[in-house]
């Protein structure tokens, strides 16, 4: 019997910060190649004593203690295909339920305890928008509070600075199509678009929903006016 795989070690992250009532975030990082780091965010949605981790990021021991002061880790909710590095840690260490969309996942472990979708959100007070037509599973969550809070993974990102990225990251990011603004993730869009097809309609459908704030898996938190910024980003991506 093979030994269990070790969990990836925590990387640098800022302290947990409150954004809105029962919504917190961790602005962290991920080592995407040896010695090179990119910012990575985790959203924490609290429902009573239950914590729902979206785009899960493993924390330092001190950070984990602060997380547990907020409540009990009830669910790990994977909304993006490429953000599952730390899911197994929370499921196996804290007994969290693992929830994801149907379909083949980039990270095969952990196995889903529950599947969710537009008709069955992973927790109360959240609507699910699936990016239909993409070549792999990805969705956004819209929290029903404070005018609507859009939680995304890679499909939509708001870059306000290069914090928690390696020095010189801005030059490499620019070559990949990134800039300091709201945008449809350029590498994600290239990978998610079927050959000869377009997924513009599913982005346009997102604009039928109400939201005023936004947090993606990279970059920063967009407070107030997020729907206009997202609209402009979609217009640029599909012009």
C-alpha positions in Angstrom: 0.0 0.0 0.0 1.5 3.3 -1.0 2.1 6.0 1.5 -0.3 9.0 1.5 0.9 12.0 -0.5 2.2 14.9 1.6 0.2 18.0 1.7 1.7 21.1 0.0 3.3 23.4 2.5 1.8 26.8 3.3 3.2 29.7 1.3 3.2 33.4 2.3 -0.1 34.9 3.1 -1.5 38.0 4.7 -3.7 37.8 7.9 -7.4 37.0 7.5 -9.3 40.2 6.8 -13.0 40.9 7.1 -14.6 42.3 3.9 -18.3 42.4 4.7 -20.5 40.8 7.3 -19.7 37.0 7.4 -17.3 37.4 4.4 -13.5 37.2 4.9 -10.5 36.7 2.7 -6.9 35.6 2.8 -4.6 37.3 0.3 -2.0 34.6 -0.2 0.4 33.1 -2.8 1.2 30.0 -4.8 4.5 28.8 -6.1 3.6 28.3 -9.8 7.2 27.4 -10.7 10.3 26.9 -8.5 11.0 30.2 -6.7 8.3 32.1 -8.5 5.1 33.2 -6.7 1.7 34.5 -7.8 -0.9 35.9 -5.6 -3.8 33.6 -4.7 -6.9 34.4 -2.7 -9.3 32.4 -0.5 -12.8 33.5 0.3 -14.3 32.5 3.6 -18.1 32.6 3.9 -19.6 32.1 7.3 -23.1 30.7 8.0 -23.6 30.5 11.7 -20.6 28.6 13.0 -20.0 26.9 9.6 -17.2 28.2 7.5 -17.2 27.7 3.7 -13.8 27.9 2.0 -13.8 29.0 -1.6 -10.6 28.7 -3.6 -9.0 27.1 -0.5 -5.5 28.2 0.6 -3.6 26.3 3.3 -2.6 28.7 6.0 0.3 28.9 8.5 -0.3 27.4 11.9 -1.0 30.9 13.2 -3.3 31.6 10.3 -5.1 28.4 10.8 -5.7 29.2 14.5 -7.2 32.5 13.5 -9.4 30.7 10.9 -10.8 28.4 13.6 -11.6 31.3 15.8 -14.1 32.3 13.2 -15.9 29.0 13.3 -15.8 25.4 12.1 -14.5 24.4 8.7 -17.6 22.8 7.2 -17.1 22.9 3.5 -14.4 23.3 0.8 -16.1 24.6 -2.3 -14.1 24.3 -5.5 -15.4 26.7 -8.1 -12.4 26.6 -10.5 -10.8 23.7 -12.2 -7.2 24.8 -11.5 -7.6 25.8 -7.8 -7.6 22.6 -5.8 -4.1 22.4 -4.5 -5.0 22.6 -0.8 -8.5 21.1 -0.9 -7.3 17.7 0.3 -5.6 19.2 3.3 -8.8 20.7 4.7 -10.9 17.7 3.9 -8.6 15.2 5.5 -7.3 17.3 8.4 -10.5 19.0 9.4 -13.2 16.6 8.1 -14.6 19.3 5.8 -17.2 18.3 3.2 -15.8 18.7 -0.4 -18.2 20.2 -2.9 -17.5 20.8 -6.6 -19.2 21.0 -10.0 -19.9 17.8 -12.0 -17.2 16.9 -14.6 -13.6 15.9 -14.7 -11.4 17.8 -12.3 -7.7 18.9 -12.8 -7.2 17.7 -9.2 -8.6 14.2 -8.9 -8.5 14.3 -5.1 -10.4 14.6 -2.9 -13.4 12.9 -4.2 -16.6 14.9 -4.1 -18.9 14.5 -1.1 -21.5 16.6 -2.9 -22.0 18.1 -6.3 -23.5 21.5 -6.7 -25.0 23.6 -9.5 -27.5 26.4 -10.3 -30.4 24.4 -8.7 -28.4 23.2 -5.7 -26.0 25.8 -4.3 -23.3 24.6 -1.9 -24.6 26.7 1.0 -27.4 29.1 1.8 -27.5 32.6 0.5 -25.4 31.8 -2.7 -26.5 31.6 -6.3 -24.4 29.6 -8.8 -23.5 30.8 -12.3 -21.8 28.1 -14.3 -19.6 29.1 -17.2 -21.5 27.0 -19.7 -19.6 25.8 -22.8 -16.2 26.0 -21.2 -13.9 23.0 -21.7 -13.7 22.3 -18.0 -15.8 23.0 -14.9 -15.8 26.6 -13.6 -18.5 28.7 -12.0 -19.0 31.9 -10.0 -21.0 32.3 -6.8 -23.1 35.4 -6.1 -23.7 36.0 -2.4 -27.1 37.5 -1.6 -25.9 40.4 0.6 -24.7 44.0 0.4 -26.0 44.4 -3.1 -24.5 41.1 -4.3 -20.9 39.8 -4.0 -19.4 38.0 -7.0 -16.9 35.3 -6.1 -14.9 33.9 -9.0 -11.9 31.8 -9.6 -9.8 32.3 -12.8 -12.6 33.4 -15.2 -12.7 37.0 -13.8 -9.9 38.6 -11.9 -9.3 42.0 -10.5 -5.7 43.0 -10.3 -5.1 46.2 -8.3 -1.5 45.6 -7.6 1.2 42.9 -7.8 1.3 42.2 -4.0 2.3 38.6 -3.0 3.9 38.1 -6.5 7.6 37.6 -7.1 9.6 40.7 -8.1 9.3 41.4 -11.8 6.1 39.5 -12.1 4.4 42.5 -13.8 6.6 42.1 -16.9 5.8 38.4 -17.2 2.1 39.0 -16.5 1.9 41.6 -19.2 3.3 39.1 -21.7 0.4 36.8 -20.8 -2.2 39.5 -21.2 -2.6 40.7 -17.6 -2.8 44.3 -16.4 -3.9 46.2 -13.3 -7.6 46.2 -13.9 -10.6 43.9 -14.0 -10.2 41.3 -16.7 -11.3 38.0 -18.0 -8.3 35.7 -17.2 -6.3 35.6 -20.5 -4.7 32.1 -20.1 -8.0 30.8 -18.6 -10.0 32.1 -21.6 -7.6 30.5 -24.1 -7.8 27.1 -22.3 -11.6 27.2 -21.6 -12.7 28.2 -25.2 -13.6 25.2 -27.4 -11.7 25.1 -30.7 -13.6 27.2 -33.2 -16.2 28.2 -30.5 -16.9 31.1 -28.1 -18.0 31.3 -24.5 -19.1 34.9 -24.7 -22.8 34.1 -24.2 -22.1 32.6 -20.7 -20.3 35.8 -19.7 -23.1 38.0 -21.0 -25.6 35.9 -19.0 -23.6 36.6 -15.9 -24.5 40.3 -16.4 -28.1 39.5 -15.9 -27.3 39.0 -12.2 -27.0 41.7 -9.6 -23.7 42.2 -7.8 -21.8 45.2 -6.5 -18.6 43.7 -5.1 -16.2 41.1 -6.5 -13.4 38.8 -5.3 -11.5 36.4 -7.5 -8.8 33.8 -6.9 -6.1 36.3 -7.9 -5.6 40.0 -7.3 -7.6 42.1 -4.9 -11.2 42.8 -3.7 -13.3 45.2 -5.8 -15.5 47.1 -3.4 -18.5 48.9 -5.0 -19.2 49.2 -8.7 -18.0 45.8 -9.6 -20.7 45.0 -12.2 -19.7 48.0 -14.3 -16.0 46.9 -14.2 -17.0 43.3 -15.1 -19.1 44.5 -18.0 -16.1 46.5 -19.3 -13.8 43.6 -18.9 -16.2 41.3 -20.9 -16.5 43.9 -23.6 -12.7 44.1 -24.0 -12.3 40.3 -24.0 -14.9 39.7 -26.7 -14.6 42.8 -28.8 
